[in-house]
């Protein structure tokens, strides 16, 4: 019946006569009981059957589906719906998924209310119980310090009384307190996201334009590109006024959660045989890192990883120990997502929160927190908060609101990635067995952890900050490899997003190019076409470059994005020396890490860096030597891990050499021919600057006075002299197409690579070992291109088996006939 009621939404859209009864039925199903069974012990709560739980979950999903399809028809009965929902939420019989369904259902209906004040009051009323749960006395005590949180989760008691972790009454009490606290945070996050999504779907795309008068949306000049008050923001998003109450609790929660990883607490807890598991990874993380088959039942199925971290126990058992890791993951992850929501809704930049901004920076950019976060924590931090900050920060607030947060983060990331990859680069082996920290070797790091010095940090980053509990060494190694690679890739992905190389900003640039092409060819029909790789219905409406329909206010939204793209690129690389230096140096480091995914994306970042700063004299050494050297070394040494992306690296070398030595600039991304600038008549090493020097998205500029750094790097290669460099320069100047220039650089590098091979010792077993000739791009021209002689008649494997079967059958017939012939002799 629940499924039938969901399908009735298509009828209710045109005839809502039975809508109240249908919704009332779905709400009643959320509290459905077992029809035949009753608890054996009346003092124990009723245990729901699988069928009843399925009915409850299905009914909750149906409620959300109906609300999304016809929210406006539910608004007239909003008061009655709110009353019934509150009654259900106040009961203890509601299962957790249904609580989230109810909150999502009410938030969807609330966004359809036209009156902004009424909408905000309704959302505040719905979430009042969640806010009260965050402000109760138990939570306040827990959030006073990391010690309070440790005690709140039952970790402190485990030292005094080890049996408490399996005591049923204690487990239920601690679990209830945690679930009440976490559910409140999660409900706020869920409703906040729903309200923000609805705000973006309004005609103004969530851009606060309420204070503008007599201006259409398409004539917007963004006077709000700066601080906007909560009152103005709340006109579109009813969740925003609640941040005044949420933010203090959020910052305390994040502060004490991250504080648990400081050396003082780690040394104390890792030394105890039970408490140490608070820092362990969860069974789910082990399962994901080992790429198991979900068809077998997942973590708890056949071949699953349940009970592998805490030997013999998993989170379904009545034991606190295997639950701690999951709880702390949930808390930290939810806090990062709430920070991202705060930023995405632009509340972080509101004048009303100006007095709280310094405290926020002291938490999210605390050097002690940054140093002691594990790799998996830092990955969440980059993806869920920093990436949103790059996109959402108004261009006028980069120095005041973005710089204080990202400056210490960028400095820290350079050191973290360096020390994380150091054991791999030094040993030349991908094996991490000696680095994995398990319960068997945990005691040996306690003393070093208590010091908290650089020696501890190096070992801490080398193992990704992980403690894998009772997991075996092989699986622990796979988890470590995953987190190391993941944090490096996450860093590259977020930097790409900030530089408009992927994501929504890259789509805005693609839309701009598409519009320019339509104007150039005088063909408006191109605006209604999507990509060739996607089948598009001929709707006759403007489409984005990815084939999705354009919003009514898309042009204004993209104008704001283009403003931020140009501003952020300039800010990151030219306005703050610390941010720019660490960003460029970290990107250079990533080119040397043995991970092709990371390296390929770093080549794109390097192109954008060159387009932005190649003209600046102060960058000549950084680009011409420190960036050029590892790029050339990677091509000449031909490591195995770089097979398949050699042309990407040659493209970076070409971009640097053209801009810094030859006076040529390229199209964005190192594409197109080398566009030669006019040399000075009196000095051939000086060139006229490009017209697009301040526009990196159009190609950027060049170094007007040729730098000697790239040529010095080339001169240091074996088999290279001044004559060969002059010949290379002449060839690159004479033939400037992308193919010709890349071929010239490849031929030049091939000579150096052949000379280098003569002095190399055998190291093919190492990850840095040289690729074989068949894989080498440098040897493409010297390979034998002849085809092997093909047989006149091809025999398939099936034909081969058929022939073999025929031979066996004939042999059996011969053997059988000979036996029969001699049978009566």
C-alpha positions in Angstrom: 0.0 0.0 0.0 2.9 2.4 0.7 4.2 1.9 -2.8 0.6 2.6 -4.2 0.3 5.8 -2.2 3.6 7.0 -3.6 2.3 6.5 -7.2 -0.8 8.4 -6.3 1.3 11.6 -6.3 0.8 11.8 -10.1 -2.9 11.8 -9.5 -2.8 14.2 -6.5 -1.0 16.8 -8.7 -4.3 17.3 -10.5 -6.8 16.2 -7.9 -5.6 16.6 -4.3 -8.9 15.5 -2.7 -7.4 12.4 -1.0 -4.0 13.9 -0.4 -4.4 14.5 3.3 -5.7 11.0 3.9 -2.8 9.5 1.9 -0.1 11.5 3.8 -1.8 10.7 7.1 -1.6 7.0 6.3 2.1 7.2 5.4 2.7 9.0 8.7 0.9 6.3 10.6 3.0 3.6 8.9 6.1 5.2 10.4 5.0 3.9 13.8 3.8 0.5 12.6 3.9 -2.4 15.1 4.3 -6.1 14.8 0.9 -7.6 14.0 1.2 -11.0 15.6 4.2 -11.1 17.8 4.6 -9.5 21.3 7.7 -9.3 23.5 8.3 -12.3 25.8 9.4 -10.0 28.6 7.0 -7.0 29.0 9.8 -5.0 30.5 11.8 -5.1 27.3 11.1 -3.0 24.3 9.3 -4.7 21.4 11.7 -6.1 18.8 10.4 -5.2 15.3 10.3 -7.8 12.6 12.0 -7.3 9.3 8.7 -6.8 7.5 7.7 -4.0 9.8 11.1 -2.3 9.6 10.9 -2.5 5.8 7.4 -1.0 5.8 8.6 1.9 8.0 11.6 2.7 5.8 9.5 2.4 2.6 6.8 4.8 4.0 9.5 7.3 5.0 10.9 7.3 1.5 7.4 7.6 0.0 6.8 10.7 2.2 9.9 12.4 0.9 9.1 11.5 -2.7 5.6 12.9 -2.4 6.9 16.1 -0.8 9.5 16.6 -3.6 6.9 16.2 -6.3 4.0 18.3 -5.0 5.4 20.4 -2.1 3.1 23.4 -2.9 -0.1 21.2 -2.3 1.1 20.3 1.2 1.6 23.8 2.3 -2.1 24.5 3.3 -1.9 21.7 5.8 1.5 22.6 7.1 0.3 23.2 10.7 -1.3 19.8 11.0 1.7 18.1 9.4 4.0 19.8 11.8 1.9 18.7 14.8 1.8 15.0 13.7 5.5 15.1 12.9 6.4 16.5 16.3 4.3 13.8 18.0 6.2 11.1 16.1 9.6 12.7 16.8 8.8 12.9 20.5 8.1 9.2 20.7 10.9 6.7 21.4 9.5 4.1 18.9 10.7 5.9 15.7 13.7 4.2 14.1 16.6 6.6 13.1 16.1 6.4 9.3 12.5 7.6 9.8 13.6 10.5 11.9 15.7 11.7 9.0 12.9 11.0 6.6 10.5 13.2 8.7 13.0 16.1 8.9 13.6 15.9 5.2 9.9 15.7 4.4 9.2 18.8 6.6 12.1 20.8 5.1 11.0 20.1 1.6 7.5 21.3 2.4 8.9 24.4 4.2 10.8 25.5 1.2 7.6 25.8 -0.8 6.2 28.4 1.7 6.2 31.8 0.0 6.5 34.0 3.0 10.2 34.1 4.1 9.5 34.9 7.7 6.9 32.1 8.0 9.3 29.8 6.3 12.1 30.6 8.7 9.9 30.3 11.8 8.6 26.9 10.6 12.1 25.5 10.1 13.2 26.8 13.5 10.2 25.2 15.1 10.9 21.8 13.4 14.5 21.9 14.6 13.9 23.2 18.1 14.3 19.8 19.7 17.6 19.2 17.8 19.0 22.6 19.0 17.9 21.9 22.6 19.7 18.5 22.5 22.9 20.3 21.5 22.6 22.7 24.4 21.8 20.2 27.2 24.1 19.9 30.3 25.6 16.6 29.3 26.8 17.9 25.9 28.2 21.1 27.5 30.3 19.0 29.8 31.5 16.7 27.0 32.5 19.7 24.9 34.5 21.5 27.6 37.7 19.7 26.6 39.0 16.5 24.9 39.0 14.9 28.3 35.2 15.6 28.5 34.6 14.0 25.1 36.7 11.0 26.1 34.7 10.5 29.2 31.4 11.1 27.3 32.2 8.2 25.0 33.0 5.8 27.8 36.7 5.7 27.0 37.9 7.0 30.4 35.8 4.4 32.3 37.4 1.6 30.2 40.8 2.2 32.0 39.3 2.1 35.5 36.9 -0.7 34.8 37.7 -2.7 31.6 34.5 -4.7 32.0 32.4 -1.5 31.5 32.9 -1.7 27.7 30.8 -4.9 27.6 28.4 -4.1 30.5 24.9 -3.9 28.9 23.6 -1.1 31.0 26.7 1.1 30.4 26.8 0.3 26.7 23.2 1.3 26.3 23.6 4.5 28.3 26.7 5.7 26.4 25.2 4.7 23.1 22.0 6.6 23.8 23.8 9.7 24.9 26.1 9.7 21.8 23.2 8.9 19.4 21.1 11.8 20.8 24.0 14.2 20.4 25.1 13.0 16.9 21.5 12.8 15.6 20.9 16.4 16.5 24.0 17.5 14.4 23.0 15.2 11.6 19.4 16.4 11.5 20.7 20.0 11.3 23.0 19.1 8.4 20.3 17.3 6.5 17.7 20.1 6.8 20.4 22.7 6.1 21.4 21.0 2.9 17.8 20.6 1.7 17.1 24.3 2.3 20.2 25.3 0.5 19.4 23.1 -2.5 15.9 24.7 -2.7 17.4 28.2 -2.5 19.6 27.5 -5.5 16.6 26.4 -7.5 14.9 29.8 -7.1 14.9 32.2 -10.0 17.9 34.1 -8.6 19.9 30.9 -8.2 20.4 31.7 -4.5 22.1 35.0 -5.2 20.8 37.6 -2.6 19.4 40.3 -4.8 16.7 41.6 -2.5 18.2 45.0 -1.9 18.4 45.8 -5.6 15.7 48.0 -7.1 14.4 48.3 -10.7 17.0 46.0 -12.1 16.3 42.7 -13.9 18.4 39.7 -13.0 20.3 39.8 -16.3 21.5 43.4 -15.5 23.0 42.4 -12.1 26.4 43.9 -11.4 26.9 42.0 -8.1 26.9 44.8 -5.4 26.5 41.9 -3.0 30.0 40.5 -3.8 31.0 41.0 -0.2 29.4 40.6 3.2 25.7 40.1 3.1 23.6 40.1 6.3 21.9 37.1 7.6 18.6 38.8 7.2 19.0 39.2 3.5 20.4 35.7 3.1 17.4 34.3 5.0 14.9 35.6 2.4 15.9 32.6 0.2 17.2 30.1 2.8 15.1 29.6 6.0 17.8 27.6 7.7 20.3 30.5 7.8 19.0 32.3 11.0 19.8 29.1 13.0 23.5 29.5 12.5 23.8 31.9 15.4 22.9 29.1 17.8 24.6 26.3 15.8 28.1 27.8 15.3 29.3 27.9 18.9 28.4 24.3 19.5 29.9 23.3 16.1 33.2 24.9 16.8 33.5 23.4 20.3 32.6 19.9 18.9 35.3 20.2 16.2 37.9 21.6 18.5 37.6 18.8 21.1 37.3 16.1 18.5 40.5 17.2 16.7 42.1 17.8 20.1 41.8 14.1 20.9 44.6 13.5 18.4 47.1 15.7 20.1 50.3 13.9 21.2 49.4 14.1 24.9 46.1 12.2 24.4 47.5 9.8 21.9 50.4 8.8 24.2 48.0 8.2 27.0 45.4 6.2 25.1 47.7 4.2 22.9 49.4 2.8 26.0 46.2 1.2 27.2 45.2 -2.1 25.6 41.5 -1.1 25.4 41.5 2.7 25.0 43.9 2.6 22.0 41.1 1.3 19.8 39.5 4.8 19.9 42.2 5.8 17.3 41.7 2.7 15.2 40.2 2.7 11.7 36.7 1.1 11.3 35.9 -2.2 9.7 34.2 -0.3 6.9 37.4 1.5 6.0 39.2 -1.7 5.8 36.5 -3.2 3.6 36.6 -0.2 1.2 40.4 -0.2 0.9 40.5 -3.9 0.0 37.8 -3.6 -2.8 35.6 -6.5 -1.6 32.6 -7.8 -3.5 29.3 -6.3 -2.1 27.3 -9.1 -3.6 28.6 -11.3 -0.8 26.9 -9.2 1.9 29.3 -6.3 2.4 31.2 -5.8 5.6 29.2 -8.4 7.5 28.9 -10.9 4.7 31.1 -13.8 3.6 34.7 -12.5 3.3 33.7 -9.2 4.9 36.0 -7.4 7.4 33.7 -7.2 10.4 35.6 -8.0 13.5 39.0 -7.6 11.9 40.1 -4.4 13.6 38.9 -5.3 17.1 39.5 -9.0 17.0 36.2 -11.0 17.3 34.0 -7.9 17.9 32.2 -5.5 15.5 29.9 -2.6 16.0 26.7 -4.7 16.1 27.9 -6.4 19.3 27.1 -5.1 22.7 30.6 -3.7 23.1 31.8 0.0 23.1 35.3 -0.7 21.7 34.4 -1.4 18.1 32.0 1.6 18.1 34.4 4.3 19.1 36.1 4.6 15.7 32.9 4.9 13.8 31.5 7.5 16.3 34.5 9.7 16.0 34.5 9.4 12.2 30.8 10.5 12.2 31.4 13.4 14.5 34.4 14.8 12.5 32.8 14.2 9.1 29.6 15.9 10.1 31.4 18.9 11.6 33.4 19.3 8.3 30.2 19.1 6.3 28.5 21.7 8.5 31.5 24.0 8.0 31.1 23.5 4.3 27.4 24.3 4.5 28.1 27.4 6.6 30.5 28.6 3.9 28.3 27.6 0.9 25.4 29.6 2.4 27.7 32.6 2.8 27.0 32.9 6.5 30.7 32.7 7.2 31.1 36.1 5.6 28.0 37.7 7.2 28.6 40.9 9.3 26.7 39.3 12.3 29.4 36.6 12.6 32.4 39.0 12.3 33.1 38.8 16.0 33.2 34.9 15.8 35.5 34.7 12.8 38.7 34.9 14.7 37.6 32.0 16.9 36.6 30.0 13.9 40.1 30.5 12.4 41.7 29.5 15.6 39.8 26.2 15.4 39.9 25.3 11.6 43.4 26.6 11.0 44.9 25.6 14.4 48.5 24.5 13.7 48.3 21.8 16.4 45.1 20.4 14.9 46.5 20.4 11.4 49.7 18.6 12.4 48.0 15.8 14.3 45.1 15.1 11.9 45.4 11.7 10.2 45.6 11.6 6.4 41.9 10.4 6.2 40.9 13.4 8.4 42.8 15.9 6.2 41.2 14.4 3.1 37.8 15.2 4.5 38.9 18.6 5.5 40.0 19.5 2.0 37.0 18.0 0.2 34.2 19.1 2.5 35.4 22.5 3.7 38.4 24.0 1.8 37.0 23.3 -1.7 33.7 24.9 -0.8 35.6 27.9 0.7 37.4 28.4 -2.6 34.1 28.5 -4.6 32.0 30.4 -2.1 34.2 33.2 -0.9 33.4 36.6 -2.5 36.2 38.0 -4.5 36.4 41.1 -2.3 37.1 39.0 0.8 40.0 36.8 -0.2 42.5 38.7 1.9 40.3 39.1 5.0 38.5 35.7 5.1 40.3 33.2 3.0 44.0 34.0 3.6 43.9 33.5 7.4 42.6 30.0 6.9 44.5 28.7 3.9 47.9 30.2 4.7 48.7 27.8 7.5 47.0 24.9 5.7 49.2 25.3 2.6 52.3 25.5 4.6 51.4 22.4 6.5 50.4 20.4 3.4 53.8 20.9 1.8 55.5 19.3 4.8 52.9 16.6 5.3 53.1 15.3 1.7 56.9 15.5 1.7 57.2 13.4 4.8 54.4 11.0 3.7 56.1 10.0 0.5 59.7 10.2 1.8 59.9 6.5 2.7 58.7 5.4 -0.7 61.0 7.8 -2.6 64.0 6.8 -0.5 63.5 3.0 -0.5 62.3 2.8 -4.1 59.8 0.2 -2.9 56.0 0.5 -2.6 56.0 -1.9 0.4 54.7 -0.3 3.7 54.9 -3.4 6.0 57.4 -1.7 8.3 55.3 1.4 8.6 51.9 -0.1 9.7 51.0 0.5 13.3 49.0 -2.4 14.8 48.1 -3.5 18.3 51.1 -5.8 18.3 53.7 -3.0 17.9 51.7 -0.1 19.4 53.8 0.1 22.6 57.0 1.0 20.8 55.6 4.4 19.6 54.1 5.6 22.9 57.3 7.2 24.2 58.0 8.9 20.9 54.4 10.1 20.6 54.6 11.8 24.0 57.4 14.0 22.8 55.4 15.2 19.8 58.5 16.5 18.0 59.5 16.3 14.3 60.8 12.8 14.6 57.4 11.7 15.7 55.7 13.7 13.0 57.8 12.1 10.3 56.9 8.6 11.4 53.3 9.7 12.0 52.9 10.9 8.4 54.8 8.0 7.0 52.1 5.7 8.4 49.4 8.1 7.5 48.6 8.6 11.2 46.8 5.2 11.0 46.4 2.7 13.8 44.9 -0.5 12.3 44.2 -2.4 15.5 44.3 -6.2 15.2 44.3 -6.1 11.4 46.9 -8.2 9.6 50.0 -6.5 8.1 49.0 -7.1 4.5 45.5 -5.5 4.8 47.0 -2.8 6.9 49.5 -2.0 4.1 46.7 -1.6 1.6 44.8 0.8 3.9 48.0 2.9 4.3 48.7 3.0 0.6 45.1 4.1 0.0 45.1 7.0 2.5 48.5 8.2 1.2 47.4 8.3 -2.4 44.0 9.6 -1.5 45.2 12.7 0.4 47.6 13.6 -2.5 44.9 13.2 -5.1 42.4 15.2 -3.0 44.9 18.0 -2.7 45.4 18.1 -6.5 41.6 17.9 -7.2 40.8 20.8 -4.9 43.6 23.0 -6.4 42.3 22.1 -9.8 38.8 23.3 -8.7 40.2 26.5 -7.3 42.1 27.2 -10.6 38.9 26.4 -12.7 40.4 23.2 -14.2 37.4 21.1 -13.1 34.0 21.4 -11.5 31.4 24.1 -11.9 34.0 26.8 -12.7 35.4 24.7 -15.5 31.9 24.4 -16.9 31.5 28.2 -16.8 34.6 28.5 -18.9 33.3 25.9 -21.3 30.0 27.7 -21.6 31.9 31.0 -22.3 33.9 29.3 -25.1 30.7 27.8 -26.5 29.1 31.3 -26.6 32.1 32.8 -28.3 32.1 30.1 -30.9 28.4 30.7 -31.6 29.1 34.4 -32.0 32.1 33.9 -34.2 30.3 31.5 -36.6 27.1 33.6 -36.3 25.2 30.4 -35.5 22.8 30.8 -32.5 21.7 27.1 -32.9 25.0 26.1 -31.3 23.8 27.5 -28.0 21.0 24.8 -28.0 23.5 21.9 -28.6 25.3 19.8 -26.0 28.5 17.8 -26.4 28.7 15.4 -29.3 29.3 12.5 -26.9 25.9 13.0 -25.3 22.5 12.4 -26.9 20.4 15.6 -26.5 16.7 15.9 -27.2 16.0 18.8 -29.5 14.2 20.9 -26.9 15.0 24.2 -28.5 16.3 25.7 -25.2 19.8 26.9 -24.4 22.0 24.1 -23.0 25.3 24.2 -21.0 28.4 22.7 -22.5 27.7 19.4 -20.6 24.2 19.2 -22.1 22.2 20.2 -19.1 19.5 23.0 -19.4 20.6 26.5 -18.5 18.8 28.3 -15.6 16.9 31.5 -16.1 19.7 33.4 -14.3 22.6 31.3 -15.5 24.3 34.2 -17.3 24.5 36.3 -14.1 25.7 33.3 -12.1 28.5 32.6 -14.6 29.4 36.3 -14.6 30.0 36.1 -10.9 32.0 32.8 -11.3 34.2 34.4 -14.0 34.9 37.3 -11.6 35.9 34.9 -8.9 38.0 32.7 -11.2 40.2 35.6 -12.3 40.4 37.0 -8.8 41.2 33.7 -7.1 43.9 32.8 -9.6 45.6 36.1 -9.1 45.2 36.0 -5.3 46.7 32.5 -4.9 49.7 33.1 -7.1 50.6 36.8 -7.0 49.2 38.5 -3.8 50.4 36.4 -0.9 54.0 35.2 -0.9 53.5 32.4 1.6 50.4 31.0 -0.1 51.9 31.3 -3.6 55.3 29.8 -2.6 53.9 26.8 -0.8 51.3 26.2 -3.5 53.9 26.1 -6.3 56.5 24.1 -4.3 53.9 21.5 -3.3 52.7 21.2 -6.9 56.4 20.6 -8.0 56.8 17.9 -5.3 53.7 16.1 -6.6 55.3 15.7 -10.0 57.8 13.3 -8.4 55.4 11.1 -6.5 55.0 7.7 -8.1 51.3 8.1 -8.7 50.2 8.7 -12.3 46.8 10.1 -11.3 48.4 12.7 -9.2 51.1 13.5 -11.7 48.8 14.0 -14.6 46.6 16.4 -12.7 49.7 18.3 -11.5 50.7 18.9 -15.1 47.4 20.7 -15.6 48.0 22.8 -12.4 51.5 23.6 -13.7 50.1 25.0 -17.0 47.8 27.3 -15.1 50.6 28.5 -12.9 52.7 29.3 -16.0 49.8 31.1 -17.6 49.5 33.3 -14.5 53.1 34.0 -13.4 55.5 33.2 -16.2 55.9 36.9 -16.9 57.1 37.7 -13.3 60.9 37.9 -12.9 60.7 36.7 -9.3 59.3 33.4 -10.5 62.1 32.7 -13.0 64.2 30.5 -10.7 61.1 28.7 -9.2 59.8 27.8 -12.6 62.9 27.7 -14.8 64.9 25.5 -12.4 62.8 24.0 -9.6 59.9 23.1 -11.8 61.8 22.5 -15.0 64.3 20.1 -13.4 61.9 17.4 -12.1 59.9 17.6 -15.3 63.0 16.9 -17.4 64.3 14.3 -15.0 61.0 12.4 -15.2 61.2 12.3 -19.0 64.8 11.3 -19.2 64.7 8.6 -16.4 61.4 7.1 -17.8 60.1 5.6 -14.5 57.7 2.7 -14.9 54.9 4.5 -13.0 54.9 7.3 -15.5 54.2 5.1 -18.6 51.2 6.6 -20.5 51.6 10.2 -19.5 55.0 11.1 -20.9 53.4 13.5 -23.4 51.8 15.4 -20.6 55.2 15.9 -19.0 56.7 16.9 -22.3 53.9 19.4 -22.6 55.0 21.0 -19.3 58.6 21.2 -20.4 57.5 22.8 -23.7 55.4 25.4 -21.9 58.2 26.4 -19.6 60.8 26.5 -22.3 58.7 28.5 -24.8 57.6 31.1 -22.2 61.0 31.6 -20.4 63.5 31.1 -23.2 62.0 31.5 -26.7 59.5 34.4 -26.1 56.5 32.2 -27.2 53.2 31.8 -25.4 50.7 29.0 -25.8 46.9 28.6 -25.5 45.5 27.6 -22.1 46.6 24.2 -21.0 49.7 24.2 -23.1 47.7 23.7 -26.3 48.2 25.1 -29.8 51.3 26.4 -31.6 53.9 28.5 -30.0 52.9 32.1 -30.6 56.1 34.0 -31.2 56.4 37.5 -29.7 58.5 40.2 -31.5 62.1 40.2 -30.3 63.9 43.4 -29.5 66.0 44.7 -32.5 69.0 45.4 -30.4 68.8 42.3 -28.1 67.4 39.1 -29.5 67.0 37.8 -25.9 64.3 40.4 -25.1 60.7 40.1 -26.3 57.6 42.2 -26.4 55.1 41.2 -23.8 51.8 39.6 -24.8 48.5 41.5 -24.8 46.9 38.9 -22.6 49.6 38.9 -19.9 46.9 39.7 -17.2 44.5 37.2 -18.6 45.7 33.6 -17.8 42.5 32.2 -19.3 43.5 33.5 -22.7 47.1 32.3 -22.6 48.9 34.6 -20.2 52.3 36.1 -20.7 56.0 35.4 -21.2 59.2 36.4 -19.5 60.4 39.4 -21.5 64.0 38.8 -20.9 65.0 35.2 -21.7 66.0 33.1 -18.7 69.1 31.0 -18.6 67.8 28.5 -15.9 66.0 26.1 -18.3 69.1 26.0 -20.6 71.4 25.3 -17.7 69.2 22.4 -16.7 69.4 21.0 -20.2 73.2 21.6 -20.3 73.6 19.4 -17.3 72.1 16.3 -19.1 74.6 13.7 -20.3 75.4 13.9 -24.0 74.2 17.5 -24.3 76.3 20.5 -25.2 75.8 24.1 -26.3 75.6 23.1 -29.9 72.7 20.7 -29.4 70.9 23.3 -27.3 71.3 25.9 -30.0 69.9 23.4 -32.5 67.0 22.7 -30.3 66.2 26.4 -30.0 66.4 26.9 -33.8 64.1 23.9 -34.4 61.6 25.1 -31.8 61.6 28.6 -33.4 61.4 27.4 -36.9 58.6 24.8 -36.4 56.2 26.1 -33.8 53.2 23.6 -34.0 52.5 21.6 -30.9 53.4 18.3 -32.6 56.7 19.6 -34.1 57.8 21.2 -30.8 57.0 18.1 -28.7 58.8 15.9 -31.2 61.8 18.1 -31.1 61.9 17.9 -27.3 61.4 14.2 -27.4 64.3 13.7 -29.8 66.5 15.9 -27.6 65.6 14.0 -24.4 66.1 10.7 -26.2 69.8 11.4 -26.7 70.2 12.2 -23.0 68.2 9.1 -21.9 70.4 6.8 -24.0 73.6 8.3 -22.5 72.1 7.9 -19.0 71.3 4.2 -19.6 75.0 3.5 -20.0 75.7 4.6 -16.4 72.7 3.1 -14.7 72.8 0.0 -12.6 70.1 -2.6 -12.8 67.1 -1.3 -10.8 64.1 -2.6 -12.8 62.6 -4.2 -9.6 62.2 -0.7 -8.1 59.1 1.5 -8.7 61.6 4.0 -10.1 63.0 1.4 -12.5 63.2 2.4 -16.2 60.3 1.5 -18.5 61.2 -1.1 -21.1 61.9 0.0 -24.7 58.5 -1.1 -26.0 56.8 1.2 -23.5 59.1 4.2 -24.0 57.9 7.3 -25.7 61.5 8.4 -26.3 62.1 5.3 -28.4 59.1 5.5 -30.6 61.1 6.4 -33.7 63.7 3.7 -33.3 61.3 0.8 -32.8 60.8 -1.8 -35.5 57.5 -1.0 -37.1 57.3 -4.1 -39.2 54.4 -6.5 -38.8 55.1 -10.1 -38.0 54.3 -12.7 -40.7 50.8 -13.9 -40.3 49.9 -17.5 -41.0 47.9 -18.2 -44.2 45.1 -19.8 -42.1 44.1 -18.7 -38.7 43.0 -21.3 -36.1 40.8 -20.1 -33.2 41.1 -21.7 -29.8 37.7 -23.3 -30.3 38.8 -24.9 -33.5 42.0 -26.1 -31.7 39.9 -27.8 -29.0 37.6 -29.3 -31.6 40.6 -30.8 -33.4 42.1 -32.2 -30.2 38.7 -33.8 -29.3 38.6 -35.4 -32.8 42.1 -36.9 -32.3 41.1 -38.4 -29.0 37.9 -39.9 -30.4 39.8 -41.5 -33.3 42.4 -42.9 -30.9 39.7 -44.4 -28.7 38.0 -46.0 -31.8 41.3 -47.6 -32.9 42.0 -48.9 -29.4 38.4 -50.2 -29.0 38.4 -52.0 -32.4 41.7 -53.7 -31.7 40.5 -55.0 -28.4 37.2 -56.4 -29.9 39.2 -58.1 -32.7 41.3 -60.0 -30.2 38.5 -60.7 -27.8 37.7 -64.3 -29.0 41.1 -65.2 -30.2 
